[in-house]
Amino acid sequence: MSALQQVCRQFVLLVCGLLSLTACVSMDDNEQPLRTTIVMSGDLSQLPSSAMTYSWHPQLQKIFVDDRLDKQVVLKHMQDTLKKSMLSKGYRWVEDPQLADFQVGFGVAMGTEMTDEQILAAAGLVAGLSTEGVNTKKYDKGSILISFFRPIGVAGQPYEMVWRVLAQGFANIKDMDELTERFDGLVEEMLLTLPATQVVQ
């Protein structure tokens, strides 16, 4: 047997050995990759070109969570997370809508409280994240909506929606550290396409 044949034979044996090992390994629940899905609609360029400040939309701050989470705590955390992500791109939150260049609305919903069909009817978007392959006894499906509104100066309708993004992901509600990490990371990912202001460029 030539040296080349010996090397090829050893390589085949090595590959077969690795395949037999990996066939016996099952992925632990804690190690399974949890998917996320993000869909968006609209045009961010429709925001005022000099926009640097924003306020909350007066009607679109919706939280739909079950009894395992405190609605007010989730609301406050969503506001704080959004403020942090927006500030990293140079946008500053102001309380007075008269001083804001645009408005930001948001919604947070657990799968136990809103179905994809209900989200589609309310938000006009659907992420459709499948629960296939996910341990639904451990992980809960959640949705986050962020919407931007620009001023249009029309009486009775001072703002119009120009952009929105909807994301869905999974998290362990019983592990608050994991839940917070995944939630914050998802919000940051949702705003990746938001251009930075001249302040941070």
C-alpha positions in Angstrom: 0.0 0.0 0.0 1.4 3.4 -1.0 1.9 6.3 1.4 -0.9 8.2 -0.3 -3.3 5.2 0.1 -2.4 5.0 3.8 -3.1 8.7 4.3 -6.4 8.4 2.5 -7.4 5.3 4.6 -6.5 7.1 7.9 -8.5 10.1 6.8 -11.6 8.0 6.0 -11.3 6.2 9.4 -11.0 9.5 11.2 -14.1 11.0 9.4 -16.1 7.8 10.2 -15.0 8.0 13.8 -16.1 11.6 14.1 -19.4 10.9 12.5 -20.1 8.0 14.9 -19.2 10.3 17.9 -21.5 13.2 16.7 -24.3 10.8 16.1 -24.4 10.0 19.8 -24.4 13.6 21.0 -27.8 15.2 21.6 -28.0 18.9 21.9 -28.9 20.1 25.5 -31.9 22.3 25.9 -29.8 25.1 27.2 -27.5 25.0 24.2 -30.1 24.9 21.4 -29.9 28.0 19.3 -33.0 30.2 19.7 -34.2 31.8 16.5 -35.3 35.4 16.0 -37.2 36.9 13.1 -37.3 40.6 12.1 -39.6 42.2 9.5 -39.9 45.9 8.7 -41.9 48.3 6.6 -41.6 51.9 5.6 -38.8 54.4 4.8 -36.5 55.9 7.5 -35.5 58.6 5.0 -38.9 60.2 5.6 -37.9 61.3 9.0 -36.8 65.0 9.2 -33.2 65.1 7.9 -32.1 67.2 11.0 -34.0 65.0 13.5 -32.2 64.5 16.8 -35.0 64.5 19.4 -38.0 62.2 19.9 -40.9 61.7 22.3 -43.1 58.8 23.0 -46.2 58.3 20.8 -49.2 59.1 23.1 -51.3 56.0 22.1 -48.7 53.4 21.1 -47.1 52.2 24.3 -48.7 48.8 24.6 -47.7 45.9 26.8 -49.4 42.5 26.6 -47.9 40.1 29.2 -49.3 37.5 31.4 -49.2 37.3 35.2 -45.6 36.1 35.3 -44.4 39.6 34.4 -45.2 43.0 35.8 -46.7 45.1 33.1 -45.3 48.4 34.5 -41.8 46.9 34.9 -41.9 45.7 31.3 -43.1 49.2 30.1 -40.3 50.9 32.0 -37.6 48.5 30.8 -38.8 48.9 27.2 -38.6 52.7 27.5 -35.1 52.5 29.1 -33.8 50.1 26.5 -35.1 52.2 23.6 -33.6 55.3 25.1 -30.2 53.6 25.4 -30.3 52.2 21.8 -31.5 55.5 20.4 -28.9 57.5 22.3 -26.1 55.3 21.0 -27.0 56.7 17.5 -27.3 60.3 18.7 -31.0 60.6 19.3 -32.2 62.2 22.5 -35.6 61.6 24.2 -37.5 64.6 25.3 -40.7 64.6 27.4 -42.4 67.5 25.7 -43.8 66.5 22.3 -43.5 70.1 21.1 -39.7 69.8 21.4 -39.5 66.5 19.6 -38.5 66.1 15.9 -40.4 62.8 15.7 -42.3 60.3 17.8 -41.6 56.6 18.7 -44.2 54.1 19.6 -43.8 50.5 20.7 -45.6 47.3 21.7 -44.5 44.2 23.6 -46.6 41.0 23.5 -46.1 37.5 24.8 -47.4 34.6 22.8 -49.7 33.7 25.6 -51.5 37.0 25.2 -51.5 37.7 21.4 -51.4 35.4 18.5 -49.7 36.1 15.2 -53.1 36.8 13.6 -53.9 39.4 16.3 -50.5 41.0 15.8 -51.0 41.2 12.1 -54.4 42.8 12.6 -53.0 45.4 15.0 -49.6 46.1 13.5 -49.9 45.3 9.9 -46.8 43.1 10.1 -46.3 39.4 11.0 -43.0 37.8 11.7 -44.4 34.2 11.8 -41.6 32.7 14.0 -42.2 29.0 14.2 -42.0 27.1 17.6 -40.9 24.0 15.8 -37.9 22.4 17.6 -38.2 24.8 20.6 -39.1 23.5 24.1 -42.2 25.6 24.6 -42.4 24.4 28.3 -39.2 26.3 28.9 -39.2 29.1 26.3 -41.9 31.7 25.6 -42.4 33.4 22.3 -42.4 37.1 22.5 -43.0 40.0 20.0 -41.7 43.6 20.0 -42.9 46.3 17.7 -41.2 49.7 17.2 -42.8 52.5 15.1 -41.5 55.9 14.0 -43.9 58.8 13.3 -43.0 62.1 11.6 -44.8 65.4 12.1 -47.0 66.5 9.2 -48.6 69.6 10.5 -52.2 68.6 9.7 -54.8 69.6 12.2 -56.1 66.6 14.1 -53.4 64.3 12.6 -50.1 65.9 13.5 -48.1 62.7 13.0 -48.0 59.9 10.4 -46.2 56.5 10.6 -43.1 56.3 8.3 -41.4 53.2 9.5 -42.0 50.1 11.7 -40.2 47.0 12.6 -41.5 43.8 14.2 -39.4 41.2 15.9 -40.1 37.8 17.4 -37.9 35.6 19.6 -37.8 33.1 22.4 -36.7 33.6 26.0 -36.9 31.8 29.4 -39.3 33.8 31.5 -38.1 32.1 34.6 -34.5 33.4 34.0 -34.7 37.1 34.2 -31.0 37.6 33.4 -31.4 35.6 30.2 -34.7 37.3 29.4 -33.3 40.8 29.8 -30.2 40.0 27.7 -32.2 38.6 24.9 -34.8 41.4 25.0 -32.1 44.2 25.0 -30.2 42.5 22.2 -33.3 42.1 20.1 -34.2 45.8 20.5 -30.7 46.8 19.5 -30.8 44.5 16.4 -34.2 46.0 15.4 -32.6 49.5 15.2 -29.5 48.5 13.2 -30.8 50.2 10.0 -31.6 53.4 11.8 -28.9 55.9 10.6 -26.8 57.7 13.2 -27.2 61.5 13.6 -24.3 63.8 12.8 -23.6 64.0 16.5 -22.1 60.5 16.6 -20.8 60.2 13.0 
